Amino acid sequence: KSQLLSFVHKTASRGIYTSGKGSSAVGLTASVVRDPDTKDLVLESGALVLSDKGVCCIDEFDKMNDTTRAVLHEAMEQQTVSIAK
């Protein structure tokens, strides 16, 4: 499975490859951070946002913790990513 995901990631025009074991909900979706230059709050894109209109390959999905997996339900079902600060 890992080799198949790696191949899809490399051949897709817009593909992101990540491991579910080391991924967090914030790393997969997006986070709000303060820009060091302007001191404004900005969004930092995660793997799902970066792979928009492409393929996001998540390896070791079964090793992902339950809270991280729950965040992915919205993205997979509704095709949206909500940000709360």
GROMACS elastic network, one bead per residue, 0.5 to 0.9 nm:
[ bonds ]
;  ai    aj funct       b0    kb
    1     4     6  0.51389   500
    1     5     6  0.62402   500
    1     6     6  0.85788   500
    1    59     6  0.79248   500
    2     5     6  0.51556   500
    2     6     6  0.60986   500
    2     7     6  0.86125   500
    2    59     6  0.63319   500
    2    60     6  0.82248   500
    3     6     6  0.50041   500
    3     7     6  0.61463   500
    3     8     6  0.86604   500
    4     7     6  0.51245   500
    4     8     6  0.62438   500
    4     9     6  0.85874   500
    5     8     6  0.51308   500
    5     9     6  0.60766   500
    5    10     6  0.86299   500
    5    17     6  0.75816   500
    5    57     6  0.59159   500
    5    58     6  0.78497   500
    5    59     6  0.71920   500
    6     9     6  0.50839   500
    6    10     6  0.62479   500
    6    11     6  0.87197   500
    6    17     6  0.70875   500
    6    57     6  0.78319   500
    6    59     6  0.89894   500
    7    10     6  0.51896   500
    7    11     6  0.61887   500
    7    12     6  0.85272   500
    8    11     6  0.52302   500
    8    12     6  0.58664   500
    8    15     6  0.76780   500
    8    55     6  0.79569   500
    8    57     6  0.78440   500
    9    12     6  0.54878   500
    9    13     6  0.83748   500
    9    14     6  0.79423   500
    9    16     6  0.60719   500
    9    17     6  0.60463   500
    9    55     6  0.70365   500
    9    56     6  0.76446   500
    9    57     6  0.66269   500
   10    13     6  0.79782   500
   10    14     6  0.88737   500
   10    15     6  0.70276   500
   10    16     6  0.86772   500
   10    17     6  0.88495   500
   11    14     6  0.86151   500
   11    15     6  0.79173   500
   12    15     6  0.52855   500
   12    16     6  0.88339   500
   12    54     6  0.69789   500
   12    55     6  0.68249   500
   13    54     6  0.69460   500
   13    55     6  0.85178   500
   14    50     6  0.82905   500
   14    51     6  0.59334   500
   14    52     6  0.77263   500
   14    53     6  0.72459   500
   14    55     6  0.63788   500
   14    56     6  0.85512   500
   15    50     6  0.83117   500
   15    51     6  0.56515   500
   15    52     6  0.87299   500
   15    54     6  0.55868   500
   15    56     6  0.57509   500
   15    57     6  0.73744   500
   16    47     6  0.63206   500
   16    48     6  0.79702   500
   16    50     6  0.73316   500
   16    51     6  0.58122   500
   16    54     6  0.82000   500
   16    55     6  0.64135   500
   16    57     6  0.60302   500
   16    58     6  0.83868   500
   17    47     6  0.79279   500
   17    55     6  0.84753   500
   17    56     6  0.61037   500
   17    58     6  0.61153   500
   17    59     6  0.75847   500
   18    21     6  0.89322   500
   18    22     6  0.82736   500
   18    23     6  0.73092   500
   18    28     6  0.86237   500
   18    47     6  0.75082   500
   18    56     6  0.77865   500
   18    57     6  0.62553   500
   18    58     6  0.50762   500
   18    59     6  0.62625   500
   18    60     6  0.89374   500
   19    22     6  0.58246   500
   19    23     6  0.61846   500
   19    57     6  0.82437   500
   19    58     6  0.54817   500
   19    60     6  0.59265   500
   19    61     6  0.75330   500
   19    64     6  0.85822   500
   20    23     6  0.50652   500
   20    24     6  0.79915   500
   20    58     6  0.57315   500
   20    59     6  0.55748   500
   20    62     6  0.75475   500
   20    63     6  0.63420   500
   20    65     6  0.83951   500
   20    68     6  0.88018   500
   20    69     6  0.88948   500
   21    24     6  0.85133   500
   21    59     6  0.80147   500
   21    60     6  0.60643   500
   21    61     6  0.72075   500
   21    62     6  0.81643   500
   21    63     6  0.52127   500
   21    65     6  0.77234   500
   22    63     6  0.88974   500
   22    64     6  0.76493   500
   23    26     6  0.82179   500
   23    27     6  0.60674   500
   23    28     6  0.67410   500
   23    64     6  0.73260   500
   23    68     6  0.78475   500
   24    27     6  0.50518   500
   24    28     6  0.63049   500
   24    29     6  0.87100   500
   24    64     6  0.83701   500
   24    65     6  0.84976   500
   24    67     6  0.87591   500
   24    68     6  0.58861   500
   25    28     6  0.52640   500
   25    29     6  0.61793   500
   25    30     6  0.81068   500
   25    46     6  0.88270   500
   25    67     6  0.74894   500
   25    69     6  0.77448   500
   25    70     6  0.86581   500
   25    71     6  0.62304   500
   25    72     6  0.78179   500
   26    29     6  0.52636   500
   26    30     6  0.52968   500
   26    31     6  0.56523   500
   26    45     6  0.88665   500
   26    46     6  0.68211   500
   26    68     6  0.84342   500
   27    30     6  0.63429   500
   27    31     6  0.75632   500
   27    45     6  0.79456   500
   27    47     6  0.65822   500
   27    48     6  0.87196   500
   28    45     6  0.81794   500
   28    48     6  0.55570   500
   28    49     6  0.77860   500
   28    68     6  0.84853   500
   28    71     6  0.88256   500
   28    72     6  0.81835   500
   29    44     6  0.89183   500
   29    45     6  0.66155   500
   29    47     6  0.63103   500
   29    48     6  0.55564   500
   29    49     6  0.61967   500
   29    50     6  0.89081   500
   29    71     6  0.82478   500
   29    72     6  0.82372   500
   29    75     6  0.85371   500
   29    81     6  0.65039   500
   29    82     6  0.82933   500
   29    83     6  0.83384   500
   30    43     6  0.65574   500
   30    44     6  0.55386   500
   30    47     6  0.80743   500
   30    48     6  0.82508   500
   30    49     6  0.72003   500
   30    81     6  0.80143   500
   30    82     6  0.86057   500
   30    83     6  0.70896   500
   31    42     6  0.83114   500
   31    43     6  0.56495   500
   31    44     6  0.52305   500
   31    45     6  0.67516   500
   31    46     6  0.74881   500
   31    83     6  0.73537   500
   31    84     6  0.87689   500
   31    85     6  0.87251   500
   32    41     6  0.63722   500
   32    42     6  0.56458   500
   32    44     6  0.61987   500
   32    45     6  0.89977   500
   32    83     6  0.80497   500
   32    84     6  0.85318   500
   32    85     6  0.71588   500
   33    40     6  0.83228   500
   33    41     6  0.55782   500
   33    42     6  0.55175   500
   33    43     6  0.62861   500
   33    44     6  0.67854   500
   34    37     6  0.87914   500
   34    38     6  0.82148   500
   34    39     6  0.56130   500
   34    40     6  0.55247   500
   34    42     6  0.60593   500
   34    43     6  0.86139   500
   35    38     6  0.56541   500
   35    40     6  0.54320   500
   35    41     6  0.61351   500
   35    42     6  0.64116   500
   36    39     6  0.54366   500
   36    40     6  0.80108   500
   37    40     6  0.81987   500
   38    41     6  0.86741   500
   43    83     6  0.89729   500
   45    48     6  0.79192   500
   45    49     6  0.56598   500
   45    50     6  0.62361   500
   46    49     6  0.54907   500
   46    50     6  0.61545   500
   46    51     6  0.86901   500
   47    50     6  0.51543   500
   47    51     6  0.61613   500
   47    52     6  0.88489   500
   47    56     6  0.68490   500
   48    51     6  0.52589   500
   48    52     6  0.65383   500
   48    55     6  0.85055   500
   48    56     6  0.61489   500
   48    75     6  0.80668   500
   48    81     6  0.84755   500
   49    52     6  0.53551   500
   49    81     6  0.79897   500
   50    53     6  0.89216   500
   50    54     6  0.85659   500
   50    56     6  0.84622   500
   51    54     6  0.50165   500
   51    55     6  0.57078   500
   51    56     6  0.56095   500
   52    55     6  0.74594   500
   52    56     6  0.82623   500
   58    61     6  0.61526   500
   59    62     6  0.84949   500
   59    63     6  0.89823   500
   60    63     6  0.54536   500
   60    64     6  0.69695   500
   61    64     6  0.54067   500
   61    65     6  0.88994   500
   61    69     6  0.80852   500
   62    65     6  0.81653   500
   62    69     6  0.89956   500
   64    67     6  0.84676   500
   64    68     6  0.66088   500
   64    69     6  0.64253   500
   65    68     6  0.55966   500
   65    69     6  0.63331   500
   65    70     6  0.88112   500
   66    69     6  0.50429   500
   66    70     6  0.60964   500
   66    71     6  0.88135   500
   67    70     6  0.50486   500
   67    71     6  0.65160   500
   68    71     6  0.53183   500
   68    72     6  0.68157   500
   69    72     6  0.52906   500
   69    73     6  0.69493   500
   70    73     6  0.54219   500
   70    74     6  0.78189   500
   71    74     6  0.62299   500
   71    75     6  0.74063   500
   71    81     6  0.86482   500
   72    75     6  0.51650   500
   72    76     6  0.61121   500
   72    77     6  0.84751   500
   72    81     6  0.85953   500
   73    76     6  0.51788   500
   73    77     6  0.58465   500
   73    78     6  0.80422   500
   74    77     6  0.52603   500
   74    78     6  0.54215   500
   74    79     6  0.67636   500
   74    80     6  0.63628   500
   74    81     6  0.67658   500
   74    82     6  0.82391   500
   75    78     6  0.56982   500
   75    81     6  0.56115   500
   75    82     6  0.86502   500
   76    79     6  0.56186   500
   76    80     6  0.79354   500
   77    80     6  0.81823   500
   78    81     6  0.84728   500
